[in-house]
């Protein structure tokens, strides 16, 4: 094979892979394995070849044969080699290989019961209440003091009727310049 032209990026990445081998492969493998794996990874960079992939996964048998370490290719060595091979694949711009191992943690599931927004209990003919800046419902100045009062909407004003006496009182909204949810009481007609 002829030697392809090596650019600055290729040389820099070769140094990075060599450092990767020193940090990740040397502590867990013999010197012979390290001396066989490092040149193999560097050759992949020099000749711009992705690692062997079979059915979308890294072909460890072919890598073991190419490095001459078929018997020494343990699960731990594969786990340590995987990030280096992935880096080469990314550097080449090739499509990534599937993960050989199962994901380390399951995907997070969102629970609909965990986050329930407070809802106002009102009839469907009632105008919805506004939320204040702090998240609480805004209250009017003439809020019913007892549960016996009800709200009705008439021409943009809120009319309240006391169930006991049957009297109506009208509350109109102030201008938008006033705080959210504040109302003034107007005399009943």
C-alpha positions as CSV (number, residue, x, y, z in Angstrom):
1,X,0.0,0.0,0.0
2,X,1.2,3.4,-0.8
3,X,1.6,6.0,2.0
4,X,-1.2,8.6,1.8
5,X,-0.4,12.3,2.4
6,X,-0.6,13.0,6.1
7,X,-1.9,16.4,7.0
8,X,-1.7,18.2,10.3
9,X,-5.1,16.9,11.4
10,X,-4.0,13.3,10.8
11,X,-0.8,13.7,12.8
12,X,-2.5,15.4,15.6
13,X,-5.2,12.7,15.8
14,X,-2.5,10.0,15.7
15,X,-0.9,11.6,18.8
16,X,-4.3,11.7,20.5
17,X,-4.9,8.0,19.8
18,X,-1.4,7.1,21.0
19,X,-2.1,9.0,24.3
20,X,-5.5,7.2,24.5
21,X,-3.7,3.9,24.3
22,X,-1.3,4.9,27.1
23,X,-4.1,6.0,29.3
24,X,-6.7,3.3,28.7
25,X,-5.1,0.2,27.2
26,X,-1.7,0.1,28.9
27,X,-3.2,-0.3,32.5
28,X,-5.3,-3.3,31.6
29,X,-3.4,-5.1,28.9
30,X,0.1,-6.6,28.4
31,X,2.8,-4.7,26.7
32,X,2.5,-7.0,23.7
33,X,-1.2,-6.2,23.3
34,X,-0.5,-2.5,23.6
35,X,2.3,-2.7,21.0
36,X,-0.1,-4.5,18.6
37,X,-3.2,-2.3,19.2
38,X,-1.6,1.1,19.0
39,X,-0.2,0.6,15.4
40,X,-3.5,-0.9,14.3
41,X,-5.4,2.2,15.4
42,X,-2.8,4.5,13.9
43,X,-3.0,2.6,10.5
44,X,-6.8,3.2,10.5
45,X,-6.1,6.9,10.8
46,X,-3.2,7.0,8.2
47,X,-5.2,5.1,5.6
48,X,-8.5,6.7,6.6
49,X,-10.2,3.4,7.1
50,X,-13.0,2.9,9.6
51,X,-12.8,-0.1,12.0
52,X,-14.4,-3.2,10.6
53,X,-18.1,-3.2,11.2
54,X,-20.4,-6.3,10.8
55,X,-24.2,-5.9,10.9
56,X,-23.8,-2.3,12.2
57,X,-21.6,-3.4,15.1
58,X,-17.8,-3.4,15.6
59,X,-16.4,-6.7,14.3
60,X,-14.2,-7.7,17.3
61,X,-13.1,-10.9,15.6
62,X,-11.6,-9.1,12.7
63,X,-9.9,-6.5,15.0
64,X,-8.4,-9.3,17.1
65,X,-7.1,-11.1,14.0
66,X,-5.7,-7.9,12.5
67,X,-3.8,-7.1,15.8
68,X,-2.8,-10.7,16.4
69,X,-4.5,-10.7,19.9
70,X,-7.5,-13.0,19.3
71,X,-6.9,-14.8,22.7
72,X,-6.2,-11.6,24.7
73,X,-9.3,-9.7,23.5
74,X,-11.3,-9.6,26.7
75,X,-14.6,-7.9,27.5
76,X,-12.6,-5.3,29.5
77,X,-10.2,-4.6,26.6
78,X,-13.2,-4.2,24.3
79,X,-14.8,-1.7,26.7
80,X,-11.6,0.3,26.8
81,X,-11.0,0.2,23.0
82,X,-14.6,1.2,22.1
83,X,-14.2,5.0,22.8
84,X,-11.0,5.0,20.7
85,X,-12.7,3.3,17.8
86,X,-15.7,5.6,18.1
87,X,-13.4,8.6,18.0
88,X,-11.8,7.3,14.8
89,X,-15.3,6.7,13.2
90,X,-16.3,10.3,14.2
91,X,-13.0,11.7,12.9
92,X,-13.5,10.0,9.5
93,X,-17.1,11.1,9.4
94,X,-18.4,7.6,8.9
95,X,-21.8,6.5,10.3
96,X,-21.5,5.3,13.9
97,X,-21.6,1.7,14.9
98,X,-24.4,0.4,17.2
99,X,-23.7,0.1,20.9
100,X,-22.7,-3.5,21.7
101,X,-23.7,-3.3,25.3
102,X,-27.2,-2.4,26.7
103,X,-27.7,1.2,27.8
104,X,-26.3,1.8,31.3
105,X,-29.5,3.4,32.5
106,X,-33.1,3.2,31.3
107,X,-34.7,6.1,29.6
108,X,-36.5,8.5,32.0
109,X,-40.2,8.3,31.9
110,X,-42.4,11.3,32.6
111,X,-45.2,10.8,35.0
112,X,-48.4,12.6,34.4
113,X,-49.4,12.2,38.0
114,X,-46.3,13.8,39.4
115,X,-46.9,17.2,38.0
116,X,-50.6,18.2,38.3
117,X,-51.5,21.9,37.8
118,X,-54.0,23.3,40.2
119,X,-57.4,23.8,38.6
120,X,-60.2,26.1,39.6
121,X,-63.5,24.5,40.2
122,X,-66.1,26.5,38.3
123,X,-69.1,26.0,36.0
124,X,-68.5,26.2,32.3
125,X,-70.3,29.6,32.0
126,X,-68.0,31.3,34.4
127,X,-65.0,33.3,33.1
128,X,-61.7,31.7,33.9
129,X,-59.7,33.2,36.8
130,X,-56.4,34.9,36.1
131,X,-53.2,33.7,37.6
132,X,-51.2,36.3,39.5
133,X,-47.4,36.6,39.1
134,X,-46.8,34.3,42.1
135,X,-48.9,31.5,40.6
136,X,-51.9,32.0,43.0
137,X,-55.3,32.8,41.6
138,X,-56.1,36.6,41.6
139,X,-59.0,37.6,43.8
140,X,-61.4,40.5,43.5
141,X,-62.1,43.1,46.2
142,X,-65.7,41.9,46.6
143,X,-64.8,38.2,46.9
144,X,-67.6,36.2,48.4
145,X,-67.0,35.7,52.1
146,X,-69.1,32.7,52.3
147,X,-69.7,29.7,50.1
148,X,-73.3,30.7,49.7
149,X,-72.5,33.4,47.0
150,X,-72.2,32.6,43.3
151,X,-70.7,34.5,40.3
152,X,-72.4,35.4,37.0
153,X,-70.9,37.3,34.1
154,X,-73.1,40.1,32.6
155,X,-71.7,42.4,29.9
156,X,-68.1,42.3,31.1
157,X,-68.9,42.9,34.8
158,X,-69.1,40.3,37.5
159,X,-72.5,40.1,39.2
160,X,-72.7,38.4,42.6
161,X,-75.9,37.1,44.1
162,X,-76.2,36.2,47.7
163,X,-78.3,32.9,47.8
164,X,-79.7,33.7,51.3
165,X,-81.1,37.2,50.6
166,X,-81.2,37.1,46.8
167,X,-79.5,40.5,46.5
168,X,-77.3,41.3,43.6
169,X,-74.1,43.3,43.7
170,X,-72.0,44.3,40.7
171,X,-68.2,44.3,40.6
172,X,-66.5,45.9,37.5
173,X,-62.9,45.5,36.4
174,X,-60.5,48.4,36.8
175,X,-58.4,49.6,33.9
176,X,-55.4,47.5,32.8
177,X,-53.1,49.9,34.6
178,X,-54.2,48.4,37.9
179,X,-52.8,45.2,39.3
180,X,-54.0,41.9,37.9
181,X,-57.1,40.7,39.4
182,X,-58.1,43.8,41.4
183,X,-61.7,44.8,41.1
184,X,-63.9,47.6,42.6
185,X,-67.3,47.2,44.0
186,X,-70.0,49.2,42.4
187,X,-73.4,49.8,44.0
188,X,-76.2,47.6,42.8
189,X,-78.7,49.0,40.4
